[in-house]
Amino acid sequence: MEKLSDELKQKLAAVEENYKIIEENISKAAEKSGRTRGDITFLAATKTVEPTVINHAISLGLSYIGENRVQELLSKYDSYDLTHADLQFIGHLQSNKVRQIIDKVSLIQSVDSVKLANEVARQAKLHGKTMDILIEVNVGREENKSGVVPEKLDELLGEIAEIDGIFVKGLMAIPPICDKKSEICKYFELMHKIFIDISGKKSDNVSMDILSMGMSDDYEEAILCGANMVRVGSSLFGKRNYF
C-alpha cells in the first residue's frame, strides 16, 4: 500500500471532519424544511480535487460526485471509485464535447439549449441509452452565465420534451452572488416556485424529480427553500487551487 504523506493525511482528516459537519447541516436543514435527510442528495463538486481525496470522501458514504470540466473528468475517470458513487456532469458543456462524456455520466445538469439537448440525445442513442438531464436556469438573468432565463423555460422545455434519447429530470440553477442570505433566498424561492409550477403540468418526457441548487456558502438556505440536491465543493474539500 502506498504510504501517505503527512500533508495528504491532514487533508483526508479534514475531509472526514468536513463531511460530518455537512451531513449534520443537511440533516438539520431538511428537518426544518419538513423533510428528512434521505430526501436530500449531497453531491460533491470535485473540480481540482485529486482522486485519492475524492475516493476517501466516497469511503465515508458520499454517493454522488460532479465534475465541471470535460478534460478534467476524462483525466480522472479511471481513478474514481464508481463502484460506490454516481458521477454527474455539472459544468457548462459544449456540444462538441458531449460525445466524450456521454457513456461516463448518469446525469448532465447543465443543458440550456435545444442544440445541446439534440446533441446529447444523438450521442445517447449511439450508445443505446436515454440520458437524464437537468435544465439549467439563469435565475438571476446574468449575461456572463449560461442557462435559460425563467420566462423562456416553458418554451425550451416544450421543445426538449419532444426529443427522443433524453429525459428531463428537473432543474439546476446557480443564483447570483449575494451579500445577504435573504437576497439569495429570493432566487432559491423563485426557483422552487418554477419547479413546482412545472411539476403540476405533468408533461411527457419531463419529471420534476430534482431541484439542484445551493453550494458551499448557501446549501442550507437552498434546502430550506426547497432544493433536494446540493452541490458542495470547498466546504468539503477545502479551498481549491484553480488551474
LUMPANU-658573 format. One record per residue (C-alpha): residue in three letters; x, y, z. Coordinates in steps of 0.02 Angstrom, whole numbers, padded with zeros to 5 digits, always signed. Each point is the difference from the previous one (the first is absolute). Layout:
! residues N
AlaXYZ/...
***
This chain:
! residues 243
Met+00000+00000+00000/Glu+00063+00173-00045/Lys+00061+00098+00150/Leu-00097+00160+00024/Ser+00092+00163+00025/Asp-00035+00100+00157/Glu-00079+00135-00107/Leu-00119-00123-00080/Lys-00042-00078+00169/Gln-00048+00172+00065/Lys-00104+00033-00155/Leu-00094-00164+00018/Ala-00030+00033+00185/Ala-00070+00172-00042/Val-00116-00078-00130/Glu-00064-00121+00132/Glu-00040+00141+00120/Asn-00077+00108-00136/Tyr-00106-00145-00061/Lys-00075-00024+00173/Ile-00040+00185+00016/Ile-00082+00008-00171/Glu-00103-00156+00036/Glu-00059+00076+00164/Asn-00043+00165-00084/Ile-00097-00086-00139/Ser-00096-00104+00127/Lys-00047+00154+00102/Ala-00051+00101-00153/Ala-00102-00145-00067/Glu-00091-00018+00165/Lys-00035+00187+00007/Ser-00073-00010-00175/Gly-00117-00141+00050/Arg+00102-00137-00083/Thr+00127-00131+00051/Arg+00185-00021-00037/Gly-00046-00134-00126/Asp-00096+00127-00103/Ile+00158+00099-00039/Thr+00139-00052-00119/Phe+00174+00058+00050/Leu+00107+00013-00156/Ala+00184+00045+00020/Ala+00066+00122-00129/Thr+00172-00073-00035/Lys+00082+00130-00113/Thr+00191+00000+00029/Val-00015-00135+00135/Glu+00116-00149-00022/Pro-00079-00173-00012/Thr+00080-00062+00161/Val-00093+00134+00097/Ile-00162-00026-00097/Asn+00006-00187+00032/His+00031+00029+00184/Ala-00160+00103+00007/Ile-00090-00141-00090/Ser+00065-00122+00132/Leu-00085+00110+00132/Gly-00169-00023-00084/Leu-00001+00131-00137/Ser-00106-00069-00142/Tyr+00002+00136-00133/Ile+00143+00096-00081/Gly-00005+00132-00136/Glu+00132+00069-00117/Asn-00005+00170-00087/Arg+00126-00027-00138/Val+00002-00134-00133/Gln+00190-00016-00010/Glu+00018-00013+00187/Leu-00136-00132+00010/Leu+00088-00102-00135/Ser+00169+00014+00084/Lys-00069-00061+00167/Tyr-00132-00122-00061/Asp+00097-00162+00019/Ser+00049+00047+00177/Tyr-00174+00035+00070/Asp-00079-00131+00113/Leu-00159-00012-00103/Thr-00048-00164+00080/His-00065+00100+00147/Ala-00039+00169-00078/Asp-00098+00077-00143/Leu+00090+00119-00119/Gln-00091+00151-00074/Phe+00050+00147-00108/Ile-00042+00168+00078/Gly+00095+00130-00102/His-00028+00093-00162/Leu+00004-00126-00142/Gln+00042+00035-00181/Ser-00091-00102-00130/Asn+00162-00065-00076/Lys+00053-00073+00168/Val-00158-00101+00034/Arg+00065-00157-00086/Gln+00147-00006+00120/Ile-00106-00019+00157/Ile-00165-00075-00058/Asp+00048-00176+00054/Lys+00082+00055+00162/Val-00131+00101+00094/Ser-00175-00038+00063/Leu-00066+00178-00007/Ile+00044+00161-00091/Gln-00056+00146+00107/Ser+00036+00143-00118/Val-00106-00013-00157/Asp-00062+00172-00052/Ser-00038-00008-00186/Val-00086-00106-00131/Lys+00165-00016-00092/Leu+00086-00077+00150/Ala-00150-00109+00041/Asn-00002-00067-00178/Glu+00184-00045+00007/Val-00019-00085+00169/Ala-00144-00100-00069/Arg+00094-00046-00159/Gln+00152-00061+00096/Ala-00108-00091+00127/Lys-00089-00097-00137/Leu+00167-00050-00075/His+00035-00083+00168/Gly-00172-00077+00010/Lys-00053+00102+00151/Thr-00113+00142+00055/Met+00097+00137+00088/Asp-00076+00085+00151/Ile+00023+00188-00001/Leu-00042+00154+00102/Ile-00042+00166-00080/Glu+00113+00139+00061/Val-00096+00158+00042/Asn+00087+00169+00005/Val-00110+00057+00144/Gly+00096+00163+00022/Arg-00002+00041-00186/Glu+00189+00028+00005/Glu+00079+00031-00169/Asn+00161-00089+00047/Lys-00088-00161+00052/Ser-00072-00141-00102/Gly-00178-00061+00024/Val-00171+00043-00068/Val-00086+00152+00075/Pro-00158-00043+00097/Glu-00123+00075-00124/Lys+00067-00110-00141/Leu+00005-00161+00101/Asp-00172-00063-00048/Glu+00036+00021-00185/Leu+00168-00090+00016/Leu-00077-00141+00100/Gly-00135-00022-00130/Glu+00129-00022-00138/Ile+00117-00111+00100/Ala-00142-00113+00057/Glu-00025-00050-00181/Ile+00178-00064-00020/Asp+00025-00188+00010/Gly+00155-00058+00094/Ile-00007+00116+00149/Phe-00111+00017+00153/Val-00020+00161+00100/Lys+00018-00041+00185/Gly-00011+00176+00069/Leu+00085+00169+00012/Met+00167+00070+00052/Ala+00048+00178+00043/Ile+00146+00105+00060/Pro-00070+00162+00072/Pro+00099+00163+00001/Ile+00125+00030+00140/Cys-00094+00093+00137/Asp+00061+00094+00152/Lys-00147-00054+00107/Lys-00079-00170+00025/Ser-00171+00078-00019/Glu+00046+00058-00176/Ile+00055-00170-00061/Cys-00153-00080+00078/Lys-00108+00103-00118/Tyr+00083-00087-00147/Phe-00015-00171+00082/Glu-00184+00032+00037/Leu-00030+00054-00180/Met+00083-00159-00063/His-00106-00106+00115/Lys-00158+00086-00062/Ile+00051-00032-00181/Phe+00039-00182+00045/Ile-00170-00025+00081/Asp-00092+00085-00143/Ile+00082-00114-00128/Ser-00031-00152+00109/Gly-00186+00036-00007/Lys-00004-00003-00190/Lys+00049-00185-00013/Ser+00080+00010-00172/Asp+00058-00154-00094/Asn+00188-00032+00010/Val+00012+00121+00147/Ser-00003-00043+00184/Met+00045+00129+00130/Asp+00094-00119+00115/Ile+00154+00107+00030/Leu+00023+00182+00050/Ser+00188+00023+00004/Met+00052+00163+00083/Gly+00109+00056+00143/Met+00188-00011+00018/Ser+00126+00012+00142/Asp-00050+00173+00060/Asp-00188-00022-00011/Tyr-00051-00182-00007/Glu-00096+00010+00163/Glu-00103+00147-00063/Ala-00031-00091-00163/Ile-00068-00151+00093/Leu-00112+00111+00106/Cys-00068+00074-00162/Gly-00036-00169-00079/Ala+00159-00069-00080/Asn+00015-00189+00004/Met+00177-00005-00071/Val+00146+00109+00055/Arg+00171+00012-00082/Val+00133+00025+00133/Gly+00185+00019-00038/Ser+00112+00111+00105/Ser-00095-00032+00161/Leu+00046-00183-00019/Phe+00171+00004-00082/Gly+00065+00168+00058/Lys+00055+00148-00105/Arg+00053-00058-00172/Asn+00143+00059-00109/Tyr-00088+00028-00166/Phe+00101-00030-00155/
***
